[in-house]
Amino acid sequence: MIAAFPVLSGACRAGMNPAGFTGASDMFNDIWIARKNAMGLARTLMVATMVIAVGTQYCVITAEDHDSSLTIVNEYDPYA
């Protein structure tokens, strides 16, 4: 999953989250912000990205992380 989150101190060890990481910063409440971030990431990383709906929030993932059980809202292909 790709999303913009703040720089946090601490190191990841064996799957543990960095110190101060709450997990809430990787979801968007506003669809417009999620779409804008997905488009920017697609252009920057040159990979296809998708905005998916998770409950009442939105998340940005790469196409390689796509699963058929996800609800896709938008797709962004940097080569299209």
C-alpha positions as CSV (number, residue, x, y, z in Angstrom):
1,M,0.0,0.0,0.0
2,I,1.3,3.4,-0.9
3,A,0.4,6.6,0.9
4,A,2.0,9.8,2.0
5,F,2.7,9.7,5.7
6,P,4.9,11.9,8.0
7,V,8.5,11.1,8.7
8,L,8.6,9.1,11.9
9,S,11.5,8.3,14.2
10,G,12.2,4.6,15.0
11,A,13.1,1.6,12.9
12,C,11.0,-1.2,11.5
13,R,12.0,-4.5,13.0
14,A,10.4,-7.8,12.0
15,G,7.2,-6.3,10.8
16,M,6.8,-3.9,13.7
17,N,5.6,-0.4,12.9
18,P,8.0,2.6,13.5
19,A,7.7,4.4,16.8
20,G,4.8,6.7,16.8
21,F,3.0,5.1,13.9
22,T,-0.7,4.8,14.5
23,G,-1.8,3.3,11.1
24,A,-4.4,6.1,10.6
25,S,-2.2,8.1,8.2
26,D,-2.4,5.7,5.3
27,M,-6.1,6.2,4.7
28,F,-7.9,9.2,3.2
29,N,-11.3,10.5,4.2
30,D,-11.6,12.7,1.1
31,I,-11.9,11.0,-2.3
32,W,-10.4,14.1,-4.0
33,I,-7.2,14.0,-1.9
34,A,-6.9,10.2,-2.5
35,R,-7.2,10.7,-6.3
36,K,-4.7,13.5,-6.3
37,N,-2.2,11.4,-4.4
38,A,-2.8,8.4,-6.6
39,M,-2.2,10.4,-9.8
40,G,1.0,12.0,-8.3
41,L,2.4,8.7,-7.2
42,A,1.6,7.1,-10.6
43,R,3.5,9.9,-12.4
44,T,6.4,9.9,-9.9
45,L,6.9,6.1,-9.6
46,M,5.9,5.4,-13.2
47,V,3.6,2.5,-12.0
48,A,-0.1,2.1,-12.2
49,T,-1.9,3.1,-9.0
50,M,-5.5,2.6,-7.8
51,V,-7.7,4.3,-5.3
52,I,-9.7,1.7,-3.4
53,A,-12.6,2.1,-1.0
54,V,-12.2,0.6,2.5
55,G,-15.4,1.2,4.4
56,T,-15.9,5.0,4.4
57,Q,-12.3,5.7,3.7
58,Y,-10.0,5.5,0.7
59,C,-6.5,4.1,0.1
60,V,-4.0,4.3,-2.7
61,I,-2.3,1.0,-3.8
62,T,-0.1,0.0,-6.7
63,A,-1.6,-2.3,-9.4
64,E,0.7,-5.2,-8.3
65,D,-1.0,-5.1,-4.9
66,H,-4.5,-5.4,-6.4
67,D,-6.7,-8.2,-5.2
68,S,-10.0,-9.2,-6.8
69,S,-11.8,-8.6,-3.5
70,L,-11.0,-4.9,-3.4
71,T,-13.4,-2.2,-4.5
72,I,-11.6,0.0,-7.1
73,V,-12.7,3.6,-7.3
74,N,-10.1,4.9,-9.8
75,E,-7.1,3.7,-11.7
76,Y,-4.2,5.8,-12.9
77,D,-1.7,4.6,-15.5
78,P,1.3,6.9,-16.1
79,Y,1.7,5.5,-19.7
80,A,-1.8,6.1,-20.8
